[in-house]
Amino acid sequence: MLPPELSQVTIFTTAELRARGVEQEDVRRAVSKGALNRLKRGWYTAHASTPAAQWHRLRALVELKDHPDTVASHHTGAAVLGLPVHRPDWSRIHLMRTDGGKAQNRAGVIIHERVGDCGVIDAALVAAQTALFCPVSGLMALDHALRQELTTLADFDRWCALLGNHAGRGRLRMVRKLADGRRESPLESRTAYVFDCWGKSIEPQFDVPGTNYRADGRIRGTRVLVECDGLAKYDEDGAAAREKVREDDIRALEWEVVRVTTDLLDERVTLAHRVRDAIARAERNWG
């Protein structure tokens, strides 16, 4: 029988369970029924094992307990801080030393050397470290942190200077160029990255002249608007119908609209054709 108060505790050890009178057989029974989940040997949680980012965060909390002179870093730091990232390898925990110790690479846990004088988890450094591996993840994390006022571009620049000799430093420059706290979703950040690779810059949260509408973005130098359609965009009753009326009003003013989804970003040939055709139509109509 598990004490009900355990449901309010994020992680706990076998020893803590024993101190509450929980026997090993009780633990095995609770695990088999899904009331407990094993994070690693000797560590458990009463939380469910999904989604992946949340499970990764719970595992990270255990490793931080086992390695007290570290903080979460890279995409692990993003999970702890609640920053969005793009399809990371959740099987590997990334930590950073807060002392002068050397880096370590163990099965499933990578401990990096300290960066500068950092002794606590820092949103700007986490975004920069994440960008070293994946610029899309770095941009998602930095845009969100800027929007939530968790950091500043000056903070990001300071950490980038200290990471200047690391592999992947070229990705830091790209993320810095594109970072913008006006973006309202990770999908907008990923869209900005993909369009930039095509040589097209997106102005985020664009107020459409002559209307009360604001588009997710506009391709600079064109009359083409970009709308990023995430899973939650039309959750509200009637949202899809209102969006259709909104788009009709915008098109009546000779604006083209390109809709971007995660699936289209995964199938970029189709999206590239739609963008090219929208720009061509806008040039013909406006010209």
C-alpha positions in Angstrom: 0.0 0.0 0.0 1.5 3.3 -1.1 1.0 6.4 1.1 -1.4 8.8 -0.7 1.0 11.8 -0.1 3.5 10.3 -2.5 1.4 11.5 -5.4 2.4 15.0 -4.4 6.2 14.2 -4.4 7.9 14.4 -7.8 10.7 11.9 -7.3 11.7 9.7 -4.4 14.1 6.9 -3.5 13.7 3.3 -2.3 15.1 4.4 1.0 12.4 7.1 1.3 9.7 4.6 0.5 11.0 2.3 3.2 11.0 5.2 5.7 7.3 5.5 5.0 6.7 1.8 5.7 6.5 0.7 2.0 7.9 -2.8 1.5 9.7 -4.0 -1.6 6.7 -6.2 -2.5 4.5 -3.1 -2.4 6.8 -1.3 -4.7 6.8 -4.2 -7.2 3.0 -4.4 -7.1 2.7 -0.6 -7.6 5.1 -0.7 -10.6 3.1 -3.6 -12.2 -0.1 -1.6 -11.8 1.4 1.6 -13.1 1.0 3.5 -9.8 4.8 3.9 -9.7 7.3 4.3 -12.5 10.9 3.5 -12.2 13.2 6.3 -13.3 16.5 4.5 -12.6 17.8 2.0 -10.1 16.6 3.1 -6.6 14.5 6.1 -8.0 10.7 6.2 -8.6 8.0 8.6 -9.4 4.2 8.5 -9.1 3.9 10.6 -12.3 2.9 9.0 -15.6 5.7 8.3 -18.1 4.5 10.5 -20.9 4.9 12.9 -22.7 8.6 12.4 -23.6 9.7 15.9 -22.5 8.1 15.5 -19.1 9.6 12.0 -18.6 13.0 13.4 -19.6 12.6 16.1 -17.0 11.9 13.6 -14.3 14.9 11.6 -15.2 17.0 14.8 -15.2 15.9 15.6 -11.7 17.2 12.2 -10.6 20.6 12.8 -12.2 20.8 16.2 -10.7 20.3 14.6 -7.3 23.0 12.1 -8.0 25.4 14.8 -9.4 24.9 17.7 -7.0 27.6 19.9 -8.6 25.8 20.1 -11.9 22.9 21.9 -13.6 20.7 20.8 -16.5 22.0 21.9 -19.9 21.3 21.7 -23.6 17.9 20.2 -24.4 17.7 18.7 -20.9 17.9 22.3 -19.5 15.1 23.2 -22.0 12.9 20.5 -20.6 13.6 21.6 -17.0 12.8 25.2 -17.9 9.8 24.4 -20.1 11.4 25.7 -23.3 10.3 24.1 -26.6 12.8 22.1 -28.6 12.6 20.2 -31.9 12.7 16.4 -31.7 15.8 16.0 -29.5 17.3 12.8 -28.4 15.4 12.4 -25.2 17.3 9.2 -24.3 20.4 11.2 -23.3 20.5 13.5 -20.3 22.8 16.6 -20.6 24.2 18.2 -17.5 26.9 20.9 -17.0 29.3 21.1 -14.1 29.2 24.1 -11.8 32.7 23.3 -10.4 36.1 22.8 -12.1 35.6 19.2 -12.9 36.1 17.5 -16.2 33.5 16.4 -18.7 32.2 12.9 -18.5 30.3 10.7 -21.0 28.4 7.8 -19.4 25.6 5.6 -20.7 22.6 8.0 -21.1 24.2 10.9 -19.2 26.6 13.5 -20.6 28.2 15.9 -18.2 29.8 19.0 -19.8 32.4 21.3 -18.5 31.4 24.5 -16.9 30.8 27.5 -19.2 32.3 30.7 -17.8 31.2 31.3 -14.3 27.7 29.8 -14.6 26.6 28.2 -11.4 22.8 28.0 -12.0 20.6 27.0 -14.9 20.3 29.9 -17.3 17.8 30.2 -20.1 20.1 32.0 -22.5 22.9 29.5 -22.0 20.5 26.6 -22.4 19.3 28.0 -25.7 22.8 28.6 -26.9 23.9 25.1 -25.9 20.9 23.6 -27.6 21.6 25.6 -30.7 25.1 24.0 -30.9 23.4 20.7 -31.7 20.3 21.9 -33.5 19.6 25.4 -34.6 15.9 24.8 -34.9 15.7 23.8 -31.3 17.9 26.7 -30.3 15.7 29.2 -32.1 12.5 27.7 -30.6 14.0 27.9 -27.1 15.4 31.4 -27.5 12.3 32.8 -29.0 10.1 31.4 -26.2 12.5 32.6 -23.5 12.6 36.1 -25.0 8.8 36.2 -25.3 8.4 35.1 -21.6 11.1 37.6 -20.6 13.3 34.8 -19.2 16.4 36.3 -20.9 17.6 38.9 -23.3 19.6 38.9 -26.5 22.5 40.5 -24.6 22.6 37.5 -22.3 22.6 35.2 -25.3 25.4 37.1 -26.9 27.5 36.8 -23.7 27.2 33.1 -23.6 27.8 32.8 -27.4 31.1 34.5 -26.9 32.1 31.9 -24.3 31.0 29.1 -26.6 32.9 30.5 -29.6 35.4 27.5 -29.7 32.7 24.8 -29.5 31.7 22.6 -32.4 28.5 24.0 -34.0 29.3 27.7 -33.3 28.2 28.6 -36.8 24.6 27.6 -35.7 24.8 30.2 -32.9 25.1 33.0 -35.5 22.1 31.8 -37.4 20.0 31.6 -34.3 21.1 35.0 -33.2 20.2 36.5 -36.6 16.7 35.0 -36.5 15.8 35.3 -32.8 12.7 37.4 -32.2 10.5 37.4 -29.0 7.4 38.3 -31.0 6.9 34.8 -32.3 4.0 33.1 -30.4 4.7 29.4 -31.1 7.5 26.9 -31.8 6.0 26.4 -35.2 6.6 30.0 -36.1 10.2 29.7 -35.0 10.8 26.6 -37.1 9.0 28.3 -40.1 11.3 31.3 -39.8 14.3 29.0 -39.9 13.2 27.1 -43.0 12.2 30.2 -44.9 15.6 31.8 -44.1 17.3 28.7 -45.6 15.4 29.6 -48.8 16.6 33.2 -48.6 13.2 34.6 -47.5 12.9 36.6 -44.3 9.7 36.6 -42.3 8.5 39.6 -40.4 6.7 38.1 -37.3 3.3 39.2 -36.1 2.5 41.4 -39.0 -0.4 43.9 -38.7 -2.2 43.8 -42.1 -2.7 47.4 -43.3 -6.3 48.5 -43.5 -7.6 45.7 -41.3 -7.7 44.7 -37.6 -6.0 41.4 -38.5 -2.5 40.3 -37.5 -0.8 37.5 -39.4 1.8 35.2 -37.9 4.2 36.7 -40.4 4.9 38.4 -43.8 7.6 37.5 -46.2 9.5 40.7 -46.3 9.4 42.6 -49.6 6.2 40.8 -50.7 2.4 40.8 -50.2 2.5 37.2 -49.0 1.4 36.5 -45.4 2.3 33.3 -43.5 0.0 31.6 -41.1 1.3 28.8 -39.0 -1.4 26.2 -38.2 -0.6 24.3 -35.0 -2.7 21.6 -33.5 -4.4 24.0 -31.0 -5.1 26.8 -33.3 -8.7 25.8 -34.0 -9.6 24.2 -30.7 -12.1 26.9 -29.8 -15.7 26.4 -31.2 -16.1 28.4 -34.4 -12.4 29.2 -34.8 -12.1 27.5 -38.2 -15.1 29.4 -39.6 -13.8 32.7 -38.3 -10.3 32.0 -39.7 -11.9 31.4 -43.1 -13.8 34.8 -43.1 -10.6 36.4 -41.9 -8.6 35.0 -44.8 -11.3 36.0 -47.3 -11.1 39.5 -46.1 -7.3 39.6 -46.4 -7.3 38.1 -49.9 -9.9 40.7 -51.0 -7.2 43.3 -50.2 -4.8 41.5 -52.6 -2.7 39.7 -50.0 -1.7 36.1 -50.6 -1.7 33.7 -47.7 0.5 30.6 -47.3 -0.4 28.2 -44.6 2.3 26.3 -42.8 1.9 23.1 -40.8 4.4 20.7 -39.3 3.6 18.2 -42.0 4.4 20.7 -44.7 7.7 21.6 -43.0 8.6 17.9 -43.1 7.7 17.8 -46.8 9.4 21.0 -47.9 9.1 20.5 -51.7 5.4 21.0 -51.6 5.7 24.0 -49.3 8.4 25.6 -51.4 6.1 25.3 -54.5 3.3 27.0 -52.6 5.5 29.8 -51.5 6.9 30.4 -55.0 3.4 30.4 -56.5 2.0 32.8 -53.9 4.8 35.3 -54.5 4.3 35.1 -58.2 0.5 35.7 -57.9 1.1 38.6 -55.5 3.5 40.2 -58.0 1.1 39.8 -60.9 -1.9 41.2 -58.9 0.0 44.1 -57.3 2.0 44.9 -60.4 
